[in-house]
Amino acid sequence: MRANRLIMLLVCCFAWLQAVQASETGASVQSSQMTLMGSLETPEGVEKPPVVLIIAGSGPTDRDGNSRMIPGKNNSLRMVAEALSAAGIASLRYDKRGVGASLQLQAGRDLQFDDYVGDAAAWIDWLQQSGKFSRIIVLGHSEGSLIAMLAAQRTKVSAVISLCGPADNIADILQWQVSRALDREGSAAHQRFLEDLKNGKVGAEPPATVARIYPPSVRGFLRSAMAYTPSDEIRKLRVPVLTVGGTHDIQVTDEQVRKLAASHDGVRLVVIDGMNHVLKTTAAAPVVQISSYGDPSLPLASALMPQMLDFIRRLP
């Protein structure tokens, strides 16, 4: 049962705060002939606040942290935006291309990982050109962590925050995640498929046991994502970096988060006891983990926002 739940998950891949009133407005940006839609949350009465660009994780995950492949909503990224606003910090979260209100995909070509990086860079430029913010922090959750690091290399930002971001190449992460549900022979076949993808073999075919995880429409995207390894990319950053993970994360372990932080001197590491991949405090049992992905009544892990706010407020 645990393996089945994990496969299904992979298919979809603060009392002490002084409340500040905020207004949320729609926002849009043009990127590679596409219109991307987002939500800009601005604290009222705060002149030129810092702003956090929030990048969602893998799969059809929208600006609020919810996936159309999972029943219910967890609203994790919406909660982060609301907590930032309560602390006087603006935020912009957006629907990735092909998700939510950004449904349009560029005709005639497959989605590539660099499309996501270019989209994040376009939002950063949009925030800079507005002249309304004192500094820009780019925050990426899960797969969004790597997108954030790459976008930060191409633009000018003040800091990067990685939430539940892995250190290893996506090929290694997928092998670790999926092989737990396979026998020895199946695991070896799965690894060969991932190696073929990483080496650029266009006709690579997955084993039948995991074919539903790798439809043809996503193989090119995965191949393009395998060109980047987060532990290499974080070394290229020249701004303050915060990496945050949780001990109950069943998708990106806290060992991965620690490894990412150790890849670059000066990175601030925070590991939150009991926090899972959708930033909630839960038991470690898989059945509880899965249910939390669709439960909007669960608050963010209590230690998360104090740590992020302290990092942002200490920026030079």
Salt bridges, closest charged atoms under 4 A:
GLU24 OE1 - ARG78 NH1 3.82
GLU24 OE1 - ARG93 NH2 3.31
GLU41 OE1 - ARG93 NH1 3.60
ASP64 OD2 - ARG78 NE 3.37
ASP64 OD1 - ARG93 NE 2.84
GLU82 OE2 - ARG78 NH1 3.86
ASP95 OD2 - ARG63 NH2 2.83
ASP114 OD1 - ARG154 NH2 3.30
ASP115 OD2 - ARG109 NH1 3.11
ASP119 OD1 - ARG97 NH2 2.74
ASP168 OD1 - LYS259 NZ 2.61
ASP196 OD2 - LYS201 NZ 3.95
GLU205 OE2 - ARG219 NH1 3.18
ASP232 OD1 - ARG235 NH1 2.81
GLU233 OE1 - LYS236 NZ 3.25
ASP249 OD2 - HIS277 ND1 2.80
ASP254 OD2 - ARG258 NE 3.46
ASP310 OD2 - ARG268 NH2 2.83
ASP310 OD2 - ARG314 NE 2.90
